[in-house]
Amino acid sequence: MKKCTVGWFSKMIAFLVFAVFFVPLTVFSLYMAFFHPQASRDERLMFLAGAVMFGGLVAFAIYRVFYLGLVWVEYDAETVIFHYSRKEEYRFRWKEIPGGRVQVVRENGTYIFCIQENDRQRNIPLNRLSKGYKEFEKTLKETGVLERASIMTVEQMKQNAEQAWEQYSRYRETYPNSVQPRPEGDCIICPDCQSKGLHLKKLPLLKADVGRVCKTCGGSGYLPK
């Protein structure tokens, strides 16, 4: 079966956060709570609480990574298995997603599978940083999951934007009088759109230009003197 797992970049970022931030804070709090000679009783209690909090996060991270394992997904053309940990997995057929036990949403480029089981919810997030993401997203599309969940991929959104722009361009060519014509006589270039007649804006995610008609010149690109 194919796999989609947490990517190395995400693992490295998480490791650096703990190595640079939480572990040093734990060590510092322990030192201040038990070994610093000038710390007062209240300060020792405060740093002891900090050591418990930060140390607890470090201990949970070690327990999660080395004992339970991180979330991952196994799948083929018919079945998908969501592994919340090495001891907890959920098996579905693609045609069951979305359904009563599992839902899927897309937030900020991340697919989140929300699994309901025994009065508890497990969330399995997968994004572009996940290893095997492109093949997994392709399977979501081929099995009809995205269509049933009314989710569009980035490529589909880009295609829709390009189609809308092409339709608008053809409309401008077919109906040239749909915007104000160039004024007769002496005229000047519109200072707002610089004779383009449109205000274009590039969408970084879709890598496509979208535009709106300039209200100052009505789309002609010029103004009478």
Accessible surface in RSA format (square Angstrom, percent):
REM  Atomic radii and reference values for relative SASA: ProtOr
REM  Chains: A
REM  Algorithm: Lee & Richards
REM  Probe-radius: 1.40
REM  Slices: 20
REM RES _ NUM      All-atoms   Total-Side   Main-Chain    Non-polar    All polar
REM                ABS   REL    ABS   REL    ABS   REL    ABS   REL    ABS   REL
RES MET A   1   117.18  60.7  43.73  28.9  73.45 174.9  33.93  28.8  83.24 110.3
RES LYS A   2   105.97  51.7  98.81  60.6   7.16  17.1  76.81  69.1  29.16  31.1
RES LYS A   3   116.42  56.8 100.31  61.5  16.11  38.4  45.72  41.2  70.70  75.3
RES CYS A   4     0.06   0.0   0.00   0.0   0.06   0.1   0.06   0.2   0.00   0.0
RES THR A   5    33.96  24.2  33.96  34.4   0.00   0.0  27.41  36.8   6.55   9.9
RES VAL A   6    36.89  24.3  32.39  29.3   4.50  10.8  33.44  29.1   3.45   9.4
RES GLY A   7     4.56   5.6   0.00   N/A   4.56   5.6   3.99  11.0   0.57   1.3
RES TRP A   8   172.84  69.4 168.29  81.5   4.55  10.7 148.68  79.3  24.17  39.2
RES PHE A   9   125.04  62.6 116.71  72.3   8.32  21.7 120.75  73.2   4.29  12.3
RES SER A  10    34.99  29.6  26.96  36.0   8.03  18.5  21.92  46.7  13.07  18.3
RES LYS A  11    71.76  35.0  63.48  39.0   8.28  19.7  31.50  28.4  40.26  42.9
RES MET A  12    99.31  51.4  99.10  65.6   0.21   0.5  72.44  61.6  26.87  35.6
RES ILE A  13    81.70  46.5  81.50  60.7   0.20   0.5  81.57  58.7   0.13   0.4
RES ALA A  14    49.58  45.6  44.10  68.1   5.48  12.5  49.42  69.6   0.16   0.4
RES PHE A  15   130.33  65.2 123.51  76.5   6.83  17.8 129.83  78.7   0.50   1.4
RES LEU A  16    84.85  47.3  84.05  60.1   0.80   2.0  84.33  59.2   0.52   1.4
RES VAL A  17    67.08  44.1  62.05  56.2   5.02  12.1  67.02  58.2   0.06   0.2
RES PHE A  18    55.54  27.8  55.54  34.4   0.00   0.0  55.54  33.7   0.00   0.0
RES ALA A  19    41.57  38.2  24.22  37.4  17.35  39.5  27.88  39.3  13.70  36.3
RES VAL A  20   110.46  72.7  93.99  85.1  16.47  39.7  97.38  84.6  13.08  35.5
RES PHE A  21   106.94  53.5 105.09  65.1   1.85   4.8 106.53  64.6   0.41   1.2
RES PHE A  22    36.31  18.2  36.31  22.5   0.00   0.0  36.31  22.0   0.00   0.0
RES VAL A  23    60.61  39.9  60.27  54.6   0.35   0.8  60.61  52.7   0.00   0.0
RES PRO A  24    59.75  43.5  50.79  46.3   8.96  32.6  56.87  47.0   2.88  17.9
RES LEU A  25    52.39  29.2  52.08  37.3   0.31   0.8  52.35  36.8   0.04   0.1
RES THR A  26    19.74  14.0  19.74  20.0   0.00   0.0  19.74  26.5   0.00   0.0
RES VAL A  27    92.17  60.6  91.26  82.6   0.91   2.2  91.55  79.5   0.62   1.7
RES PHE A  28   101.94  51.0  97.79  60.6   4.15  10.8 101.70  61.7   0.24   0.7
RES SER A  29     5.08   4.3   5.08   6.8   0.00   0.0   0.00   0.0   5.08   7.1
RES LEU A  30    74.65  41.6  74.65  53.4   0.00   0.0  74.65  52.4   0.00   0.0
RES TYR A  31   102.88  48.0 101.23  57.6   1.64   4.3  71.50  53.7  31.38  38.7
RES MET A  32    26.73  13.8  26.73  17.7   0.00   0.0  22.69  19.3   4.04   5.4
RES ALA A  33     7.02   6.5   1.12   1.7   5.90  13.4   1.12   1.6   5.90  15.6
RES PHE A  34   118.39  59.2  91.62  56.7  26.77  69.7  94.28  57.2  24.11  69.0
RES PHE A  35   144.17  72.1 122.23  75.7  21.95  57.1 127.69  77.4  16.49  47.2
RES HIS A  36    45.78  25.0  45.74  31.8   0.04   0.1  17.76  18.3  28.02  32.6
RES PRO A  37   110.59  80.6  77.20  70.4  33.38 121.4  85.54  70.6  25.05 155.7
RES GLN A  38   154.97  86.7 124.67  91.1  30.30  72.1  40.50  86.2 114.47  86.8
RES ALA A  39    11.99  11.0   0.00   0.0  11.99  27.3   1.68   2.4  10.31  27.3
RES SER A  40    56.37  47.6  46.58  62.2   9.78  22.5  50.02 106.5   6.34   8.9
RES ARG A  41   181.15  76.1 170.04  86.7  11.11  26.5  73.44 100.4 107.71  65.3
RES ASP A  42   103.98  72.8  97.53  97.1   6.45  15.2  33.00  77.7  70.98  70.8
RES GLU A  43    76.20  43.7  75.06  56.8   1.14   2.7  19.65  38.0  56.56  46.2
RES ARG A  44    68.95  28.9  68.26  34.8   0.69   1.7  33.43  45.7  35.52  21.5
RES LEU A  45    91.91  51.2  85.94  61.5   5.98  15.0  86.25  60.6   5.66  15.2
RES MET A  46   117.81  61.0 106.46  70.5  11.35  27.0  72.10  61.3  45.71  60.6
RES PHE A  47    38.92  19.5  37.79  23.4   1.13   2.9  38.92  23.6   0.00   0.0
RES LEU A  48    66.77  37.2  66.77  47.8   0.00   0.0  66.77  46.9   0.00   0.0
RES ALA A  49    63.34  58.2  51.81  80.0  11.53  26.2  58.86  82.9   4.48  11.9
RES GLY A  50    12.47  15.4   0.00   N/A  12.47  15.4  11.74  32.2   0.73   1.6
RES ALA A  51     6.57   6.0   2.22   3.4   4.35   9.9   2.54   3.6   4.03  10.7
RES VAL A  52   104.68  68.9  93.87  85.0  10.81  26.1 101.02  87.8   3.66   9.9
RES MET A  53   110.33  57.1  98.99  65.5  11.34  27.0  67.36  57.3  42.97  56.9
RES PHE A  54    35.79  17.9  35.79  22.2   0.00   0.0  35.79  21.7   0.00   0.0
RES GLY A  55    18.95  23.4   0.00   N/A  18.95  23.4  14.59  40.0   4.36   9.8
RES GLY A  56    38.22  47.1   0.00   N/A  38.22  47.1  32.17  88.3   6.05  13.5
RES LEU A  57    79.34  44.2  77.04  55.1   2.29   5.8  77.39  54.3   1.95   5.2
RES VAL A  58    25.09  16.5  25.09  22.7   0.00   0.0  25.09  21.8   0.00   0.0
RES ALA A  59    59.33  54.6  50.31  77.6   9.03  20.5  55.43  78.1   3.91  10.4
RES PHE A  60   123.72  61.9 118.52  73.4   5.19  13.5 123.16  74.7   0.55   1.6
RES ALA A  61    21.18  19.5  16.76  25.9   4.41  10.0  21.18  29.8   0.00   0.0
RES ILE A  62    95.49  54.3  93.82  69.9   1.67   4.0  95.15  68.5   0.34   0.9
RES TYR A  63   103.36  48.3  97.72  55.6   5.64  14.7  74.74  56.2  28.62  35.3
RES ARG A  64    34.69  14.6  34.69  17.7   0.00   0.0  17.58  24.0  17.11  10.4
RES VAL A  65    63.81  42.0  58.41  52.9   5.40  13.0  58.41  50.8   5.40  14.6
RES PHE A  66   155.87  78.0 131.38  81.4  24.48  63.7 133.82  81.1  22.04  63.1
RES TYR A  67   108.51  50.7  98.62  56.1   9.89  25.7  77.95  58.6  30.55  37.7
RES LEU A  68    28.19  15.7  28.14  20.1   0.05   0.1  28.19  19.8   0.00   0.0
RES GLY A  69     4.18   5.1   0.00   N/A   4.18   5.1   4.18  11.5   0.00   0.0
RES LEU A  70    58.54  32.6  50.92  36.4   7.62  19.2  51.08  35.9   7.46  20.1
RES VAL A  71    21.78  14.3  19.76  17.9   2.02   4.9  19.76  17.2   2.02   5.5
RES TRP A  72    52.26  21.0  52.26  25.3   0.00   0.0  50.52  26.9   1.74   2.8
RES VAL A  73     0.00   0.0   0.00   0.0   0.00   0.0   0.00   0.0   0.00   0.0
RES GLU A  74    36.46  20.9  36.46  27.6   0.00   0.0   0.67   1.3  35.80  29.2
RES TYR A  75     2.01   0.9   2.01   1.1   0.00   0.0   1.10   0.8   0.91   1.1
RES ASP A  76    59.77  41.9  53.42  53.2   6.36  15.0  30.65  72.1  29.12  29.0
RES ALA A  77    78.65  72.3  60.12  92.8  18.53  42.1  64.39  90.7  14.26  37.8
RES GLU A  78   101.97  58.5  99.73  75.4   2.24   5.3  41.26  79.8  60.71  49.6
RES THR A  79    20.63  14.7  20.63  20.9   0.00   0.0   5.86   7.9  14.77  22.3
RES VAL A  80     0.00   0.0   0.00   0.0   0.00   0.0   0.00   0.0   0.00   0.0
RES ILE A  81     8.53   4.9   8.53   6.4   0.00   0.0   8.53   6.1   0.00   0.0
RES PHE A  82     0.00   0.0   0.00   0.0   0.00   0.0   0.00   0.0   0.00   0.0
RES HIS A  83    14.69   8.0  14.69  10.2   0.00   0.0  11.63  12.0   3.07   3.6
RES TYR A  84    49.99  23.3  49.99  28.4   0.00   0.0  15.46  11.6  34.54  42.6
RES SER A  85     5.30   4.5   4.90   6.5   0.40   0.9   1.13   2.4   4.17   5.8
RES ARG A  86   141.03  59.2 107.34  54.7  33.69  80.2  45.65  62.4  95.38  57.8
RES LYS A  87   150.82  73.6 110.86  68.0  39.96  95.2  86.46  77.8  64.37  68.6
RES GLU A  88    29.67  17.0  25.90  19.6   3.77   9.0  15.53  30.0  14.14  11.5
RES GLU A  89    94.29  54.1  73.39  55.5  20.90  49.8  25.98  50.3  68.31  55.8
RES TYR A  90    12.86   6.0  10.05   5.7   2.81   7.3  12.82   9.6   0.04   0.1
RES ARG A  91   139.04  58.4 122.56  62.5  16.48  39.2  51.38  70.2  87.66  53.1
RES PHE A  92     4.70   2.4   2.39   1.5   2.31   6.0   4.70   2.8   0.00   0.0
RES ARG A  93   104.06  43.7 104.00  53.0   0.06   0.1  37.60  51.4  66.45  40.3
RES TRP A  94     6.62   2.7   6.25   3.0   0.38   0.9   6.25   3.3   0.38   0.6
RES LYS A  95   149.58  73.0 128.01  78.5  21.57  51.3  76.81  69.1  72.77  77.5
RES GLU A  96    80.83  46.4  71.19  53.9   9.64  23.0  33.82  65.4  47.01  38.4
RES ILE A  97     0.00   0.0   0.00   0.0   0.00   0.0   0.00   0.0   0.00   0.0
RES PRO A  98    35.87  26.1  19.34  17.6  16.53  60.1  19.62  16.2  16.26 101.0
RES GLY A  99    23.94  29.5   0.00   N/A  23.94  29.5  23.94  65.7   0.00   0.0
RES GLY A 100    82.51 101.7   0.00   N/A  82.51 101.7  43.31 118.9  39.19  87.8
RES ARG A 101   109.19  45.8 106.17  54.1   3.01   7.2  62.37  85.2  46.82  28.4
RES VAL A 102     1.51   1.0   1.08   1.0   0.44   1.1   1.39   1.2   0.13   0.3
RES GLN A 103    89.93  50.3  89.93  65.7   0.00   0.0  40.94  87.1  48.99  37.2
RES VAL A 104     7.85   5.2   0.00   0.0   7.85  18.9   0.00   0.0   7.85  21.3
RES VAL A 105    61.80  40.7  59.50  53.9   2.30   5.5  61.80  53.7   0.00   0.0
RES ARG A 106    50.78  21.3  21.93  11.2  28.85  68.7   9.69  13.2  41.09  24.9
RES GLU A 107    98.46  56.5  91.18  69.0   7.28  17.3  30.20  58.4  68.27  55.7
RES ASN A 108   161.41 111.3 115.31 111.4  46.11 111.0  41.90 100.8 119.51 115.5
RES GLY A 109    22.88  28.2   0.00   N/A  22.88  28.2  16.66  45.7   6.22  13.9
RES THR A 110    22.94  16.3  22.94  23.3   0.00   0.0   9.85  13.2  13.09  19.8
RES TYR A 111     0.00   0.0   0.00   0.0   0.00   0.0   0.00   0.0   0.00   0.0
RES ILE A 112    35.37  20.1  35.37  26.3   0.00   0.0  35.37  25.5   0.00   0.0
RES PHE A 113     0.00   0.0   0.00   0.0   0.00   0.0   0.00   0.0   0.00   0.0
RES CYS A 114    25.69  19.4  24.93  27.8   0.76   1.8   7.22  18.3  18.47  19.9
RES ILE A 115     0.01   0.0   0.00   0.0   0.01   0.0   0.00   0.0   0.01   0.0
RES GLN A 116    85.93  48.1  81.50  59.6   4.43  10.5  39.18  83.4  46.75  35.5
RES GLU A 117    49.09  28.2  44.25  33.5   4.84  11.5  10.13  19.6  38.96  31.8
RES ASN A 118   122.50  84.5  88.29  85.3  34.21  82.4  31.47  75.8  91.03  88.0
RES ASP A 119   157.37 110.2 111.43 110.9  45.93 108.6  40.31  94.9 117.06 116.7
RES ARG A 120   104.76  44.0  97.30  49.6   7.46  17.8  41.91  57.3  62.85  38.1
RES GLN A 121    89.18  49.9  64.05  46.8  25.13  59.8  19.39  41.3  69.79  52.9
RES ARG A 122    52.49  22.0  51.64  26.3   0.86   2.0   1.34   1.8  51.15  31.0
RES ASN A 123    71.03  49.0  60.06  58.0  10.97  26.4  15.41  37.1  55.63  53.8
RES ILE A 124     0.00   0.0   0.00   0.0   0.00   0.0   0.00   0.0   0.00   0.0
RES PRO A 125    64.15  46.8  56.84  51.8   7.31  26.6  56.97  47.0   7.18  44.6
RES LEU A 126     1.48   0.8   0.74   0.5   0.73   1.8   1.48   1.0   0.00   0.0
RES ASN A 127    47.03  32.4  47.03  45.4   0.00   0.0   7.32  17.6  39.71  38.4
RES ARG A 128   112.40  47.2  90.17  46.0  22.23  52.9  55.65  76.1  56.75  34.4
RES LEU A 129    89.44  49.8  78.23  56.0  11.20  28.2  82.05  57.6   7.38  19.9
RES SER A 130    13.65  11.5   6.24   8.3   7.42  17.1   0.65   1.4  13.01  18.2
RES LYS A 131   135.05  65.9 126.00  77.3   9.05  21.6  84.42  76.0  50.64  53.9
RES GLY A 132    33.11  40.8   0.00   N/A  33.11  40.8  24.20  66.4   8.91  20.0
RES TYR A 133     6.18   2.9   3.98   2.3   2.19   5.7   3.98   3.0   2.19   2.7
RES LYS A 134   162.72  79.4 154.65  94.9   8.07  19.2  98.35  88.5  64.37  68.6
RES GLU A 135    68.60  39.4  65.61  49.6   2.99   7.1  25.86  50.0  42.74  34.9
RES PHE A 136     0.00   0.0   0.00   0.0   0.00   0.0   0.00   0.0   0.00   0.0
RES GLU A 137    15.44   8.9  15.32  11.6   0.12   0.3   2.70   5.2  12.74  10.4
RES LYS A 138   112.99  55.1 106.78  65.5   6.21  14.8  59.09  53.2  53.90  57.4
RES THR A 139    11.43   8.1  11.43  11.6   0.00   0.0   5.33   7.2   6.10   9.2
RES LEU A 140     0.00   0.0   0.00   0.0   0.00   0.0   0.00   0.0   0.00   0.0
RES LYS A 141   113.60  55.4 100.54  61.7  13.06  31.1  57.21  51.5  56.39  60.1
RES GLU A 142   121.93  70.0  82.68  62.5  39.26  93.5  44.77  86.6  77.16  63.0
RES THR A 143    32.96  23.4  12.97  13.2  19.98  47.6  22.32  30.0  10.64  16.1
RES GLY A 144    14.37  17.7   0.00   N/A  14.37  17.7  14.32  39.3   0.06   0.1
RES VAL A 145     0.00   0.0   0.00   0.0   0.00   0.0   0.00   0.0   0.00   0.0
RES LEU A 146     5.32   3.0   5.32   3.8   0.00   0.0   5.32   3.7   0.00   0.0
RES GLU A 147   147.00  84.4 126.50  95.7  20.50  48.8  52.96 102.4  94.04  76.8
RES ARG A 148   105.53  44.3  74.36  37.9  31.17  74.2  62.39  85.3  43.14  26.1
RES ALA A 149    24.07  22.1   2.05   3.2  22.02  50.1   8.53  12.0  15.54  41.2
RES SER A 150   104.72  88.5  69.13  92.3  35.59  82.0  46.12  98.2  58.61  82.1
RES ILE A 151    22.98  13.1  12.77   9.5  10.21  24.6  15.87  11.4   7.11  19.3
RES MET A 152    91.22  47.2  83.33  55.2   7.89  18.8  68.18  58.0  23.05  30.5
RES THR A 153     6.39   4.5   6.39   6.5   0.00   0.0   4.58   6.1   1.82   2.8
RES VAL A 154    17.06  11.2  17.06  15.4   0.00   0.0  17.06  14.8   0.00   0.0
RES GLU A 155    91.24  52.4  89.40  67.6   1.84   4.4  58.16 112.5  33.07  27.0
RES GLN A 156    49.01  27.4  48.30  35.3   0.72   1.7  13.68  29.1  35.33  26.8
RES MET A 157    50.22  26.0  47.11  31.2   3.11   7.4  14.00  11.9  36.22  48.0
RES LYS A 158    72.10  35.2  72.10  44.2   0.00   0.0  27.89  25.1  44.22  47.1
RES GLN A 159    96.56  54.0  96.49  70.5   0.07   0.2  22.59  48.1  73.97  56.1
RES ASN A 160    69.11  47.7  63.58  61.4   5.54  13.3  24.83  59.8  44.28  42.8
RES ALA A 161    17.60  16.2   6.99  10.8  10.61  24.1  14.79  20.8   2.81   7.4
RES GLU A 162    74.75  42.9  71.48  54.1   3.26   7.8  27.05  52.3  47.70  38.9
RES GLN A 163    96.09  53.7  95.69  69.9   0.40   1.0  25.92  55.2  70.17  53.2
RES ALA A 164    57.90  53.2  50.08  77.3   7.82  17.8  52.67  74.2   5.24  13.9
RES TRP A 165    82.78  33.2  79.34  38.4   3.44   8.1  59.55  31.7  23.24  37.7
RES GLU A 166    91.45  52.5  88.79  67.2   2.66   6.3  28.22  54.6  63.23  51.6
RES GLN A 167   106.74  59.7 100.71  73.6   6.03  14.4  25.34  53.9  81.40  61.7
RES TYR A 168    60.77  28.4  55.53  31.6   5.24  13.6  60.22  45.3   0.55   0.7
RES SER A 169    36.94  31.2  32.91  43.9   4.03   9.3  28.16  60.0   8.78  12.3
RES ARG A 170   132.84  55.8 132.42  67.5   0.42   1.0  65.63  89.7  67.21  40.7
RES TYR A 171   109.30  51.0 104.30  59.3   5.00  13.0  73.91  55.5  35.38  43.6
RES ARG A 172    63.52  26.7  58.73  29.9   4.79  11.4  16.19  22.1  47.33  28.7
RES GLU A 173   141.73  81.4 112.52  85.1  29.22  69.6  50.04  96.8  91.70  74.9
RES THR A 174    90.72  64.5  65.74  66.6  24.99  59.5  49.35  66.3  41.38  62.6
RES TYR A 175   123.36  57.6 120.53  68.6   2.83   7.4  78.37  58.9  44.98  55.5
RES PRO A 176    87.68  63.9  73.72  67.2  13.96  50.8  76.21  62.9  11.48  71.3
RES ASN A 177   127.69  88.1 104.62 101.1  23.07  55.6  31.45  75.7  96.24  93.0
RES SER A 178    53.05  44.8  10.45  13.9  42.61  98.2  21.87  46.6  31.18  43.7
RES VAL A 179    23.44  15.4  14.84  13.4   8.60  20.7  22.47  19.5   0.97   2.6
RES GLN A 180   111.39  62.3 106.44  77.8   4.95  11.8  34.06  72.5  77.33  58.6
RES PRO A 181   100.96  73.6  86.49  78.8  14.48  52.6  96.42  79.6   4.55  28.3
RES ARG A 182   142.40  59.8 124.79  63.6  17.61  41.9  41.66  56.9 100.74  61.1
RES PRO A 183    33.20  24.2  19.01  17.3  14.19  51.6  29.05  24.0   4.15  25.8
RES GLU A 184   169.82  97.5 142.65 107.9  27.18  64.7  62.54 121.0 107.28  87.6
RES GLY A 185    66.03  81.4   0.00   N/A  66.03  81.4  41.02 112.6  25.01  56.0
RES ASP A 186   109.77  76.9  93.75  93.3  16.02  37.9  16.88  39.7  92.89  92.6
RES CYS A 187    22.88  17.3   2.13   2.4  20.75  48.8   0.00   0.0  22.88  24.7
RES ILE A 188    79.66  45.3  74.59  55.6   5.06  12.2  79.66  57.4   0.00   0.0
RES ILE A 189    93.79  53.4  82.45  61.4  11.34  27.3  82.45  59.4  11.34  30.8
RES CYS A 190     0.00   0.0   0.00   0.0   0.00   0.0   0.00   0.0   0.00   0.0
RES PRO A 191    83.88  61.1  65.47  59.7  18.41  66.9  68.82  56.8  15.06  93.6
RES ASP A 192    78.95  55.3  55.50  55.2  23.45  55.4  13.07  30.8  65.88  65.7
RES CYS A 193     6.26   4.7   0.00   0.0   6.26  14.7   4.16  10.6   2.10   2.3
RES GLN A 194   111.48  62.3 103.52  75.7   7.96  19.0  45.36  96.5  66.13  50.2
RES SER A 195    45.45  38.4  28.56  38.1  16.89  38.9   2.60   5.5  42.85  60.0
RES LYS A 196   143.60  70.1 116.78  71.7  26.82  63.9  71.23  64.1  72.37  77.1
RES GLY A 197     0.05   0.1   0.00   N/A   0.05   0.1   0.05   0.1   0.00   0.0
RES LEU A 198    21.76  12.1  19.33  13.8   2.42   6.1  19.33  13.6   2.42   6.5
RES HIS A 199    52.47  28.7  46.00  32.0   6.47  16.5  25.72  26.5  26.75  31.1
RES LEU A 200    87.39  48.7  52.72  37.7  34.67  87.2  52.98  37.2  34.41  92.6
RES LYS A 201   141.56  69.1 136.77  83.9   4.80  11.4  84.33  75.9  57.24  61.0
RES LYS A 202   125.78  61.4 109.36  67.1  16.42  39.1  84.76  76.3  41.02  43.7
RES LEU A 203    54.18  30.2  54.18  38.8   0.00   0.0  54.18  38.1   0.00   0.0
RES PRO A 204   113.71  82.9  96.24  87.7  17.47  63.5 103.26  85.3  10.45  65.0
RES LEU A 205   116.48  64.9 101.97  73.0  14.50  36.5 107.85  75.7   8.63  23.2
RES LEU A 206    23.42  13.0  22.68  16.2   0.74   1.9  23.10  16.2   0.32   0.9
RES LYS A 207   149.34  72.9 134.75  82.7  14.59  34.7  77.07  69.4  72.27  77.0
RES ALA A 208     9.95   9.2   5.44   8.4   4.51  10.3   9.95  14.0   0.00   0.0
RES ASP A 209    56.70  39.7  48.18  48.0   8.52  20.2   7.83  18.4  48.88  48.7
RES VAL A 210    55.22  36.3  53.27  48.2   1.95   4.7  54.87  47.7   0.35   1.0
RES GLY A 211    35.88  44.2   0.00   N/A  35.88  44.2   4.68  12.8  31.20  69.9
RES ARG A 212   143.60  60.3 137.21  69.9   6.39  15.2  69.46  94.9  74.14  44.9
RES VAL A 213    50.39  33.2  42.15  38.2   8.24  19.9  42.15  36.6   8.24  22.3
RES CYS A 214     0.28   0.2   0.21   0.2   0.06   0.2   0.00   0.0   0.28   0.3
RES LYS A 215   185.08  90.3 154.91  95.0  30.17  71.8 103.14  92.8  81.94  87.3
RES THR A 216    65.88  46.9  38.53  39.1  27.36  65.2  32.45  43.6  33.44  50.5
RES CYS A 217     1.72   1.3   0.00   0.0   1.72   4.0   0.92   2.3   0.79   0.9
RES GLY A 218    13.24  16.3   0.00   N/A  13.24  16.3  10.67  29.3   2.57   5.8
RES GLY A 219     4.92   6.1   0.00   N/A   4.92   6.1   0.00   0.0   4.92  11.0
RES SER A 220    20.52  17.3   1.15   1.5  19.36  44.6   6.25  13.3  14.27  20.0
RES GLY A 221     0.00   0.0   0.00   N/A   0.00   0.0   0.00   0.0   0.00   0.0
RES TYR A 222    56.41  26.3  54.96  31.3   1.45   3.8  21.00  15.8  35.42  43.7
RES LEU A 223    41.57  23.2  41.57  29.7   0.00   0.0  41.57  29.2   0.00   0.0
RES PRO A 224    84.24  61.4  70.29  64.1  13.94  50.7  70.29  58.0  13.94  86.7
RES LYS A 225   171.83  83.8 106.57  65.4  65.26 155.4  84.85  76.4  86.98  92.7
END  Absolute sums over single chains surface
CHAIN  1 A    14924.5      12608.6       2315.9       8942.9       5981.6
END  Absolute sums over all chains
TOTAL         14924.5      12608.6       2315.9       8942.9       5981.6
